[in-house]
Amino acid sequence: MSEIILIYGSGGLGVEILDLVQRTNEHKSKRPIFVDDINFGQTVCNIDVIDFDTAISQYSGTEMIIANGEPEGRLLMFNKSKKAGFKMPAIIDDTATISNYSTIGEGSIVCAKSTIAARSMVGKNVLINIQTIVGHDVEIMDNTVLASMVNIGGASKVGDGCMLGMGVTVRPKTTIGGGSLVAFSSSVFSDLPENVIAVGNPARVSRKNEKKAKS
């Protein structure tokens, strides 16, 4: 019987993660199953969808990947899965370029053609989408989401639970405070405080990120 790998979330991102699993040498021999408490009992891309309780009863201790593109959602699902005893592996696309001198935390995902440069640290439960560049000596803290084609300059820091939209660029040696959102195509030239929404080129704070909104 094939080893099982669970994908928590069966929406669009879940299908992207399914594709990553099926293409990645480390995981492609495993049988994927979706976990979803709304769409359970169905199939998505010919893959069974079960609910979380069924996952616990039938596949306790199995590897689980979080397929949620919003930081707070990722945090809740990660903690729930860890508490239930699931393993939370990092999963890295075979086409990504990862420095031997970088670290990737538990449960993090690095998608196709992304780059993590030397001495950079990616925390746990981070999602790095396609063609994103993380420069040298960068810190990406836990539960953060980097959308596609983000470019973070060297020696920058992105705090816990941030969301950087598609095409965001970050100047080297810049800090983005935890819980902040940077809207797509914005350019960050100076430090941003915690829990704000920043927009534009250069990115300026528009308001507090009280609802942790998605870009």
Salt bridges, closest charged atoms under 4 A:
ASP19 OD2 - ARG23 NE 2.78
GLU26 OE1 - HIS27 NE2 3.90
ASP37 OD2 - LYS80 NZ 3.48
GLU63 OE1 - LYS30 NZ 2.65
ASP93 OD2 - ARG23 NH2 2.83
GLU106 OE2 - LYS82 NZ 2.90
ASP137 OD1 - ARG119 NE 2.89
ASP137 OD2 - HIS136 ND1 2.62
